Amino acid sequence: MRFLDEERSWNLLRDKVFEQQSCPAEFERIGRKIAKSCGGLPLAIAVAAGILTNCNRTQHHWLKIARNITLAVATNDDQISKILTLSYDHLPWQLKACFLYMGGFPEDYNIPVSKLTKLWVAEGFLEPNGPKSLEELAEEYLEDLIKRNLVLIIRKRSNGKIRFCGLHDLLRDLCIQKARMKEFFHVTNNSARDIQNQRRLSIHFDISDGLLDKCACASPIRSMLVFRSSVASLSFLRGFRLLRVLDLLRTVLLFMPPEITQLFFLRFLALTGRLKVPPSISKLQNLQTLMIRMYRWETGDSILFLPIEIWEMRQLRHLIVFEGSMLPTPLAAAPSGRRVLENLQTLFVDNFKFTSNAIEMMPNLKKLKVYYCDVFTAVWAKYCLSNLVHLCLLETLSLMFRPVGLEVNPFPANFALPSTLQKLTLTDCALPWQDMAVIHSLPNLEVLKLRDDAFMGEKWECSEGEFPRLKFLLMELLNLKCWQVESSHFPRLERLIIKRCWRLDEIPCEIGDIPTLELIEVPIGLGRKSAADSAVLIQEEQRSLGNDLLQVRIHSK
């Protein structure tokens, strides 16, 4: 580990706490003392800064924290451990549970934030707060832990939200230590004694099913996260009747064990395998999240046919089948005054028909991803996609079609999308560029991804009033040759990513005049003239005008 001298230690602490602001003189003396107590360890300094950032900014509170850190490191040679413990002790009780839970993931594991927040909700760690959804509250909790420098950002999404997060090894060790002391969760090591009387299990190693069978009788276990690749049997589940969380996403199952549908208290269920979901899945009336990844065998059918009884699961918030699924359309509208899946926020399925009845059944849907594998151009009408406009809370939409060759597949007449959309991904839709008029005026759209002939044609001519809030634009594998655009068409664009658009001659120089633009990313050109060359020219012109913020990245893909 690289140590910092006193001056660099103070600079790091100051920058973490005050960011772009100057440090008041009355805090500098105390801050330097705290930085010195951290012994030049960057992680300890960052965590100490997290404590200071979240306390009242008064000399009294800073002096109190300085005394606590000084006392902690004075009583033990392990300075960093004491400082990390002190930071944990300063957490509100809700954040303590969320932070400890992350220690159940394997070392150096990239934790998917979308999954982590669903687990926190299922575990009941969150305190409802007014109109905010539990998922929104979970994201705020995570951001709080990040601001305290207890959680690392691994990768962000195109909209700036966090996609993967993780823990420093020392902070993960702290989580495991505290969790063991509080009997909060346990990482298994193939010992029955260690498993008994635990509330949460995180299984990272091979553990015999017989051992779990012995522990299953009247087991208090509420949660089981499994990170090994296979299991011989899940018969032990018969004894784990109180399970709330069962995560088997990294475990390949040959079939869906019938014991699962007997777990009445289950809130989170994640499975991988060539599975058949029985109608009895509707017995899980407390289930909030159902995630299924179909395992593709060399032969045989790999389509998951979901039962129509799914529509009876009133608590379901997230139905995610990663690929190869068929969800039947509800046969009739919901009874008057009752919306069956009114809690449903996320839906990932294939070939789904958005009838008026279906739309009525899920009025609060926020995230939708659908793949259509029909090879013809009437997909929009056959699957009632014109009804999508009635999903009044939809924020994220991804539509993927099976390639139809060179045939253009226009929107139906009077087609519209929900004005609430913030992120839109289109793949293989084969739309004509004239149909961009449906998209460009969406008032809240911030992210647009066009992939694999999402639009067909050599020329995209933009017009006034387009994309008022768009921040991120991806164009990938389009046959676009000429792009006519003015800076006013994308007034808030921050990132322009172009991948494998080999026919695109150049990026219009007007793109460089967008005041918010931070990044242009383009592939290496294959011909004499390329988009990469024009991107370099745009950067050079902007630098000559005093704009040093614009970055250009040229990649080989």
ROKEBA-191140 format. One record per residue: residue in three letters; x, y, z of N, C-alpha, C in turn. Coordinates in pm, whole numbers, plus 50000, padded with zeros to 5 digits. Layout:
ALAXYZXYZXYZ...
***
This chain:
MET500854988150000500005000050000500895012550000ARG500545022249915501335034449905500875044350012PHE501815049450092501485058750199501675073150150LEU500865082250208500935096350174501635103950287ASP502365114550248502935123050352501825131850411GLU502185139850514501165147550586500455157450495GLU501195164050406500575174050320499615167650220ARG500045156650160499155149750065497955143650136SER498165139050258497045133650336495995144550360TRP496465156550398495535167350421494845171650290ASN495585172150181494995175950053493885166250012LEU494125153250033493125143150000491875144750086LEU492065146450216490945148250307490135160650271ARG490845171750248490175184350215489375183050086ASP489965176949984489275175749856488045166849867LYS488125156449948486985147449966485845154350040VAL486175162450138485145168750222484565181150154PHE485435189750101484975202750051484835203149899GLU485345192849830485295192049684485835204949621GLN484995212649552485475224649482485515237049571GLN484975235849693484915247349782486225248649861SER486485260549911487665262649994487365258450138CYS488375254250209488215249950348488345262050441PRO487335264750525487445275850621488655273850712ALA489305284750749490545283950827490345276850960GLU489165278551022488955272551154488855257351150PHE488635251651029488565237051017489905230950975GLU490805239250921492035233550866492895227050974ARG493035233751089493885228051196493345214551242ILE492025213651261491425201051305491545190551194GLY491295194751071491365185450959492755179750940ARG493785188050956495145183150943495465172651052LYS494915174951172495135165351281494475151951248ILE493255152451193492555140151155493315132851045ALA493755140450943494495134350832495775127650881LYS496475134250974497705128551028497425115651104SER496295115051176495945103151253495695091051165CYS495425093451038495135082250945496405075450898GLY497555080350937498815073450908499175072550763GLY498685081850680499045081750538498325071350455LEU497315064750513496585054250441495415060550363PRO495445060050229494395066550149492985061950183LEU492795048850203491455043850234490975049350367ALA491855049650468491475054950598491125069850588ILE491895077250508491615091650490490265093550421ALA489995085550317488735086750245487545083550335VAL487675073150418486585069450507486395080050615ALA487495085350669487395096250768486705108350705ALA487015111150579486355122150508484855119550496GLY484495106950477483075103450471482355106450601ILE483025104150713482435107450843482215122450854LEU483245130250816483165144850827482105150550734THR481975144750616481005149850518479575148550570ASN479315138150648477955135450692477655139750834CYS478565147350896478285152751030478025167751019ASN477525173651126477315188151128478665195151114ARG478735204651023480005211350997480205222651100THR480545218351221480875227751329482195223351390GLN482895232751451484165229251516483945218851626HIS482835220051696482555210551805482505196251752HIS481755193851643481645180351589482965175551530TRP483685184351463484975180351407485965176751518LEU485975184351625486865181151738486505167851800LYS485205165151809484755152351865485225140751778ILE485095141951647485555131351556487065130051563ALA487775141151571489245140651582489655133051708ARG488965135551819489285128451944489005113551930ASN487865110151869487505095951853488525088551766ILE488965094951658489955088551571491285087251643THR491695097651713492965097251787492955086351892LEU491835085251967491735074752069491725060852006ALA491035059651892490935046551827492305041551782VAL493065050051715494345045451662495395044351772ALA495175051351885496155050751994496075037652071THR494915030852066494735018652144495025006052066ASN495395007551939495634995651858496564999351743ASP497464990051710498404992751601497704992851465ASP496554986051457495834985051331494994997651311GLN495665008351264494995021351252493795020851160ILE493975014851043492915015550943491665007950988SER491854996651057490704989051105489884997251204LYS490545004451292489845012551391489075024051324ILE489675030151222489005041251154487805036151075LEU487955024551010486835018750936485695015251032THR486035009851147485015006451247484305019051296LEU485065029651315484475042351360483485047551257SER483825046251128482915050651023481645042451024TYR481785029351044480595020651053479725024751171ASP480345027851284479585031651404478785044451383HIS479235053151291478545065751265477365064151168LEU477165052051114476075050051018474725049751089PRO473685055451027472315053251077471985038351072TRP471065033751153470825019351164470355013251031GLN469575021150950469125015450823470315012650731LEU471295021950729472455020150641473355009050690LYS473385006550820474224995650872473794982250814ALA472494979650809472014966950754472354965750606CYS472144976550530472444976250386473934974050362PHE474774980750441476224979550426476694965450460LEU476234960050572476644946550612476214936250508TYR475064938250448474544928550351475484926850232MET476194937550196477084937050081478274927950107GLY478594925550234479684916350266479384901950231GLY478114899050203477744885350164478124881850023PHE478484891749940478934888949804480414885049805PRO480864876949711482264872349709483254883949697GLU484484881149733485554891149725485754895649580ASP485974908649561486204914749429485034912549334TYR483844911149387482644908649307482034921749262ASN481714922749133481014934449082479524932649108ILE478994939849204477624938049248476684946049158PRO475734939449089474764946949007473844955049098VAL473824967949077473044976749165471544973749153SER471074971049032469644968349015469214956149095LYS470104946349106469794934349185469934937249334LEU470984944449372471224947549513470044955049574THR469544965049503468424972949557467174964349573LYS466944955049480465794946049493465954936849614LEU467174932549641467434924149759467184932049887TRP467644944449891467414952850010465914954550035VAL465164956649927463704958249942463094945349997ALA463504933949940462964920949985463304918150131GLU464474922650174464904920150312464194929350412GLY463544939850363462844948950452463734958850522PHE464874962350460465834971650522465394986250512LEU464434989150425464135002950390462915008050468GLU462995020550505461895027150575461125035450474PRO459845032150446459075039950347459125054750377ASN459255062650269459445077050286458585084650186GLY457345087450224456475095650141456215089450005PRO456225097749899455855092849766456945084649697LYS458155084249751459245076949686458995061949692SER459325055049581459235040449582460365034649666LEU460205022149707461245015649786462535014549705GLU462415012449574463605011449489464345024849481GLU463615035649472464245048949470464935051649603LEU464305047449712464895049149844466175040949856ALA466165028749800467355020149804468515026649729GLU468225033149616469285040049541469855051549623GLU469005058449697469495069249783470385063749895TYR470015052449952470845046250055472225042949999LEU472245037349877473515033749815474365046249790GLU473755056749741474485069249717475055074749847ASP474325073149955474805077650086476055069850126LEU476035056750107477205048450141478405052050054ILE478135055649928479215059649838479815072949882LYS478955082349920479435095349967480295093850093ARG480015083650171480805081050292482075073150260ASN482305070550131483495063350084483575049150139LEU482415043050165482365029250212482105019550097VAL481575024649987481255016349871481915022349747LEU482445013749661483125018049539482165017949420ILE482285027849334481585027649205482465019949107ILE481935009149051482695001148955482415005748812ARG481125007548781480765012048646479435019448651LYS479325029748567478085037348561477315034048433ARG476025037148435475175035448317475265047848227SER474655046848113474675058048018473935070148072ASN473005068048165472275079448224472935084848350GLY474135079848381474875084748497474615077048624LYS473595068448625473325060448745474355049248756ILE474455043448875475485033348901474995019648854ARG475815012848774475444999548725476024988548814PHE477304989748846477954980048934478674987549046CYS478634981649164479374987149277480154975849343GLY480964979149442481774969049509482324974149640LEU483064965449708483664968749837485174966849830HIS485904975749894487324973549917487474961250007ASP488534953549986488724941150063488654943550213LEU489254954450261489264957150405487864960450456LEU487084967450376485714970550416484834958150411ARG485094949250316484354936650313484694928250437ASP485964928050475486354920850598485634926550719LEU485484939850722484754946150832483294941650833CYS482664941150714481274936550704481124922350760ILE482024913450718481924899450760482134898350911GLN483084905950963483354905851107482144910651186LYS481594921951148480434927551219479214918451203ALA479024912951082477874904251057477954891651142ARG479164886451159479344874451244479014877651389MET479474889251436479224893251575477724894951601LYS477004900551503475584903451521474694892151471GLU475324881151422474584870051362473654875051251PHE474204884051172473434890451065473434881750940PHE474594876650901474664866650795475924858450815HIS476004847250739477144838250756477574833150619VAL478884833650593479454827650473479854813350506THR479284803650434479424789550472480824784250446ASN481194774350527482474767350507482304752350526ASN481084747150496480804732750500480744727150641SER480364735250736480224730650874478784732650918ALA478134721950962476744722751005476594731551127ARG477594731451213477514739551335477434754451301ASP478164758451198478164772551160476844776651094ILE476164767151030474944770450957473744771551050GLN473684762851148472534762751236472344776151307ASN471084779951320470674792051390471054804951317GLN471484803951192471784815851113470504820851045ARG470414833951024469254839750956469504841450806ARG470774843550769471104845450628472344837550594LEU472314830350482473464822550435473954827950302SER475264829150290475894832450163476834820850130ILE476484813150028477204800849997478154803349881HIS479454803649912480484806249811481204793549770PHE481084782949849481854770749826480894759049813ASP481434747949761480624735949753480264731349893ILE478994728349911478504723850040477494712750013SER477614701950085476804690150054475334692950082ASP474474687349994473034688850016472604681450142GLY473304670550175472994663350298473194672050420LEU474234680250416474504689250528473384699350544LEU472904704850429471794714250436470514707350482ASP470324694550442469154687150488469124685950639LYS470304683650699470394682250844470014695250915CYS470294706450851470044719450913468654724750882ALA467924717750796466694723450744465524722750842CYS465554713450933464424711451023464214723951109ALA463034730051093462694742051170463784752651160SER464354754351042465454763751024464964778151032PRO465714786951100465354801151105465864808950985ILE466504802250889467124809250776466064816750696ARG466324829850672465424838350595465934840950454SER467244840150434467824843850305468944834250269MET469024831250139470094822550090470584827849956LEU471844832349954472504836649832473514826049794VAL473374820249675474224809049634475094813549516PHE476414812449532477354816849430478154805249370ARG477784792949399478444781649334477654777849210SER478274770149120477704768548986476664757448974SER476644747849067475694736949050475294731249185VAL474124725149188473654718049306473044704849260ALA473174694649344472614681749308471104681349329SER470644688249434469234687749469468884699949553LEU467614703449551467134714149638466074708949733SER466134696049762465144690049851465174696149990PHE466334701650029466454707550163465514719450181LEU465024725150071464154736850081462874733850158ARG462504721150166461284717650239461334722250384GLY462544722650440462684726750580462924741650599PHE463134748950488463424763350498462154771350467ARG461104768850542459794774550511459714789650533LEU460684795450603460634809750633461444818250536LEU461974812050430462814819250335462094831250274ARG462784842650275462304854650205463074856650074VAL464354852850075465234855149960465894842049920LEU465764838449792466454826649739467074830649606ASP468394832249605469124836549486469944824949434LEU469464818849325470154807649261470524811249117LEU470724823949091470954828448954472264822948897ARG473234820348983474524815148935474584800048943THR473474793648971473394779148983472494773548874VAL473004764248793472234758748682471364747248733LEU470054748848717469094738648759468594730848638LEU468364717948657467814709648551466304710748544PHE465694714748654464244716548659463924725648777MET462704730548780462274739048891461714730249001PRO462394729549116461954720749224460564724749275PRO459684715149295458334718349344458344724649482GLU459434722349559459514728049694459464743349692ILE459914749249581459974763949575458584770049589THR457594763949527456254769949532455584768349668GLN456254761649762455734760349898456304771049991LEU457214779249939457874789450023457004802050024PHE455994801950106454954812250106455504826150132PHE456554827350215457064840450255458074846050156LEU458364838750049459404842849954459054856249889ARG460044865349890459884878449826460794880149705PHE461924873149704462904874449595463294860349550LEU463134857649420463484844549366464224846449235ALA465444841149226466254842049105466754828149068LEU466514823848944466824810248901467494810448764THR468314799948739468914797748607468744783148571GLY468374780248446468254766448402467264765148288ARG467064753148244466034750248144464784746448223LEU463974756348250462944754948352461534755348292LYS460624749348365459194750748338458564756448465VAL457994768048452457364774548568455934769548578PRO455574762948687454234757148700453194767748737PRO451914764848711450854774248752450854776748903SER451384767348981451404768849127452344779949173ILE453094786249079453934797649116453084808649177SER451804808949141450914819449192450654818049342LYS451054806649402450944805149547451874814749621LEU452904819349552453874828349616453324842549614GLN452334844949697451614857549695452394869149755ASN453554866249817454394876949870455574880149779LEU455684873049666456844874749578456854888549515GLN457994895449528458184908749471459024908349345THR460054899749344460984899049230461114884749183LEU460874882349054461104869348991462064871548875MET463274865748887464294866948783464634852948734ILE464604850948603464914837848545465844839648426ARG466934832148426467834831848310467744817948249MET467274817148127467164804248058468544799448016TYR468864786948052470154780948016469984773947883ARG470794777847786470654772447651471464759547636TRP470734748447620471384735747595471664734447445GLU472484724647409472854722847268471644719047183THR470704711547242469524707547168468284710347252GLY467154710547186465904711847259465424726247266ASP464204727547314463544740547322464104748547438SER464394761247412464924769747518463994781547546ILE462714779847513461714790247540461034787147673LEU460944797247757460254795847884458824800847867PHE457854791847886456444795547877455934798348018LEU455714811148045455224815048177453724812448186PRO453244807848299451804804848312450984817648324ILE449754817048281448874828748289448584832548433GLU448834823248526448614826048668449554836848722ILE450584840248645451474851348685450654864048714TRP449574865748638448764877748653448004878248786GLU448084867548864447414867248995448364870949110MET449624874049079450634876549183450684891549212ARG449844895949304449574910149323450764918049377GLN451684911549447452814918749505454004919749409LEU453914913449293455054912949200455434927049154ARG456724930449174457244943549136458174942649015HIS458864931148999459854929748892459764915748834LEU459394914548709459364901748637460404902648525ILE461514895448544462654896748454463054882848404VAL462824880448276463324868448211464324873148107PHE465594869348125466674875748048466624872547900GLU466124860947861465954858147718465104845647703GLY464324845447596463564833447562462374830747650SER461384839747653460224837447737458944841247664MET457854835147704456524838447650455584840547768LEU455034852547777454064855847881452714857547816PRO451724849347852450404850647788449734863847824THR449014869247729448264881547753447064878347842PRO446764886847938445584884148022444324883347937LEU443464873947974442284871147891441234881947900ALA441204888948014440174899148033440744910448115ALA440054921648111440484933048190440314930048338ALA441044937448419440934935748563439524939348608PRO439014932448711437694936148764437654950848802SER436514956748793436354970948821436934974748956GLY437794984948954438384989849079439584982049126ARG440034971549050441174963649096442164961848982ARG443394965749004444454963948906445374953048958VAL445414941948889446024929948944447504931748971LEU448254937148873449694938948894450014953748907GLU449334960448996449534974849010450894978249070ASN451614968449129452944970849183454054968249080LEU453714962548964454734958648867455434970948811GLN456764971248826457584982448777458494978348662THR458934965648660459904960948561459374948548492LEU459454948248358459014936648281459994934248167PHE460644922348166461504917948057460884905148000VAL460344905347877459734893547817459954893947666ASP459484883347598459564882447453458164881547394ASN457994887247274456784885547193455494888347270PHE455494898447353454314901447434453374910647357LYS452094907847368451064915547298450444925547396PHE450604938447367450164948947458448724953047428THR447824943947459446404946847443445984957247546SER444804962647525444274972347623444134966047760ASN443764953347764443644946247893444994945447962ALA446044942147884447384940847943447864954247998ILE447634964947923448054978247969447354981748100GLU446064978348109445304981448230445834973548350MET446374961748324446854953148431448144958248496MET448904966748428450194971148482450354986248463PRO449554993948532449545008448509450765015748561ASN451565009448648452695016248710454045011348657LEU454035005048538455265000048480456235011348449LYS457505009548491458525019848470459625015448373LYS459875002348367460984997248284460494985348205LEU460644986048072460124975647984461174971947879LYS461404958947865462324953947764461664941947695VAL461494942947561460794932547487461564929147359TYR461614916147329462244911447205461174904647120TYR461104908546993460154902646900460924895146792CYS460614882146777461384873846684460624870746556ASP459464876846533458734874846407459504881346292VAL459604874246180460304879646063459284885145963PHE458674896345995457814903345901457684917745950THR457104926045867457144940445896455894945545969ALA454964936846004453734941446069453784939546220VAL454984938846276455124936146420454434946846503TRP454564959446466453994970346545452494968446564ALA451814964546458450354962846466449984949646533LYS450654938746498450294925646551450374925446703TYR451384931946759451574931446903451054944046974CYS450234951646906449524963146965450484973047030LEU451604975746963452614984447023452164999147026SER451135002346954450595015946963450015018847101ASN449705008247176449165010047311450225013647414LEU451505012947375452565016447470452425030647522VAL451845039347442451695053347482450855054847608HIS450055044647640449195045147758449905040647886LEU451165036647876451965033547997452485046848049CYS451695053248130451915067448163453085069948257LEU453675059448316454805061248406456095055148350LEU456055050348226457205043448168458385052948151GLU459555048748204460765056948198461835050848107THR461895037448101462925030548023462265020447931LEU462565021147802461985012047703463075006747611SER463084993447595464004987047501463194977647412LEU463224980347281462534972047182463554965947088MET463544952647079464484945546992463684936746897PHE463974937946768463304929946667464314920346604ARG463784909846545464624900746467464924907346333PRO466164906646284466504913346158465584908946044VAL465154918645961464264915645849464914919045715GLY466244919345712466924922445588466914937245557LEU466664940845431466734954745389465364961345383GLU464334954645430462984959945421462734969845535VAL462234981645501461934991945600460634988445674ASN460614991345805459494987445890458984999745965PRO458165008145902457785020945963456825019446080PHE456765030146163455765030846268454365030846204PRO453365025546276451985027146228451585041946227ALA450525045146159450035058946155449655063546295ASN449955076046325449635082246455450295075246574PHE451415068546549452125061646657452785071846750ALA452765068946880453395077846978453965069647091LEU454895075547162455515069247278455195077547402PRO455265071547521454955079047644455885090947661SER455335102247697456145114347717457055113347838THR456825103247922457645101448043458965094448015LEU459165089447893460375081647862461635089947886GLN462585083747957463885089847981465005082447907LYS464785069547881465815061447815465145052347712LEU465625052647588465045044747480466155037547404THR465985024347388466915016247310466135009047201LEU466565010747077465925004146963466974995746891THR466624983046864467554973746799466854966446685ASP467434967046566466914959946448465464963446416CYS465054975646442463684979646414463464983146267ALA464544986646195464474989746051463495001046020LEU463505011246103462625022846082463225032345978PRO462405039445905462935049945817463295062145902TRP464285069745857464735081345936463635091745955GLN462645092045866461555101445883460785098846012ASP460785086246059460045082746181460745087546308MET461935093346293462595099146410461755110446470ALA460815115646392459935126246441459125121746562VAL458845108746572458115103346687458955104446814ILE460265103846797461175102846912461755116346951HIS462095124846853462925136546882462265146746974SER460935146546979460255156647061459885151547201LEU460305139347235459985134247369460625143547473PRO459835149547560460345160547643461315156347752ASN461295143547792462125139147903463235129447862LEU463385126947732464355117147685465785122047708GLU466565114047782467955117447812468955107847748VAL468535095447722469415085347664468735079047544LEU469425078847429468915072447308469995063247253LYS469655050347237470595040547182469965034347057LEU470655035946944470215030546816471205019746775ARG470725007346770471624996046744471144987746626ASP472124982546550471874972146449470694975446357ASP470844985746277469794989646183468494993246253ALA468614999946366467415005146431466685014446335PHE467465022146258466915030446150467645026746020MET466915026845911467475023245781467535035645692GLY468585036145609468735047345518470095053645532GLU470555060145426471895065845424471965079945481LYS470815086645495470855100745533469905103545649TRP470465109745753469655114445866469765129645871GLU468645136045842468615150645841467795155445961CYS468465161346056467785166246177467095179546148SER466135182946233465415195446216465295202646349GLU464815215046345464755223346464463845217246571GLY464185220046697463345215846808463535201446849GLU464615195146804464815180946835465565179046967PHE465265168047033465995163047149466325173847252PRO465325179747316465575190947408466385187247531ARG466335174447576467035170647700468015159147681LEU468265154947558469115143247535470555146047579LYS471105136647659472465137947709473405127347649PHE472845115947609473665104647562473055099247434LEU473895098147329473465092647201474445081947156LEU473925069747136474725058747083474185054846946MET475095054046848474755048846715475695037246686GLU475125025446667475935013346650475395004946535LEU476275001246443475934992646329474744998046250LEU474815010546213473825016546126474445018345987ASN473605018245883474155020245748474145034945708LEU474175043545806474155058145786475435062745715LYS475255071145614476385076545540476535091545560CYS475415098545565475425113145576474545117445692TRP475105125645781474365130445898474385145745896GLN473225151645876473105166245872472485171046003VAL473235179346075472785183246209473355196846244GLU472635204146328473105216746386473245214846536SER474075223046598474275221946743472985224346820SER472065232146764470805235046832469875223146838HIS470155212746758469295200946759469555192246882PHE470725193446940471085185747061471645195347166PRO470825204147220471345215047305471995210447435ARG471695198047482472245193447610473075180747597LEU473445176947476474185164547457475545165147527GLU475855154447601477125153447673478045142747615ARG477465131647566478295120647516477725115447384LEU478585114747284478235109247153479115097047129ILE478495085247119479225072747100478825066746966ILE479815064546879479575058546749480395045746740LYS479725034646709480405021646699480015014746569ARG481005011046493480845002546374479845008246272CYS479785021246265479025027746156480025030646045TRP480435020245975481585021045885481355030145766ARG480095032245728479805040145608479725055245639LEU479685059045765479555073045802480825080645762ASP480675090245672481825097445619482465106545723GLU481635113545797482175123045894481135126545999ILE481635131546110480765137346211480685152246179PRO479485157746166479365171946130480115180746229CYS480825190646177481625199546262480745207346359GLU479455209046325478535216246413478345209346548ILE478625196246553478505188846679479445194846785GLY480605199546741481575205246835481085218046900ASP480065224546845479565237146900478545235147011ILE478205222547040477275219847151477995222947281PRO477525232647359478295237347477478465226847587THR477555216947593477605206947700478405194547663LEU478865193547537479495181247489480825178647560GLU480955166447617482155162647691482975151847621LEU482305143147542483005131747486482445127947350ILE483355125347254483025118847128483855106147121GLU483175094947099483875082047091483555075846956VAL484595072746877484395067746741485385056446713PRO485065047746614486005037046578487085042146483ILE488165034746476489215037746377488635036346237GLY488915045946151488365045646016489015034845930LEU488225029245837488735018845748489135024545611GLY488585035945575488865041545444489745053845450ARG489815060845335490655072745325490105083945412LYS488755084645419488095094845499487215087845602SER487215092645725486455085545828485915095145931ALA484935090046009484365097746118485415100946224ALA486385091846241487445094246339488255106646304ASP488565108346175489325120246133488565133046164SER487255132746137486465144846161486345147646310ALA486305137046393486245139146538487505146046589VAL488665142246534489925148546573489935163146532LEU489425165946411489365179846365488445188246453ILE487335182346496486405189446585487105192846716GLN487845183246771488545185746897489595196746880GLU490345196346770491375206546746490745220346731GLU489615221146660488955234046643488465239446778GLN487905230646861487405235046991488545239647081ARG489665232947076490825237147156491325250847111SER491275253346981491705266446932490785277646979LEU489555273747017488575283447068488575284147220GLY489505276647282489625276947428488825266447500ASN488225257147427487445246247488488335234047503ASP488885231947624489755220347650489005208847716LEU487685210247733486915200047804486525188347714LEU486395190747585485945180247494487025169547476GLN486655156947502487565145647482487125137747359VAL488105132247289487845123447175488565110247200ARG487815099347193488405085947208488185078247079ILE489255072747028489185064846905489505050446941HIS488565041346915488725027346954488755018546830SER489105006046848489274996746736488034988646707LYS486994989846789485794981646770484774988946684
***
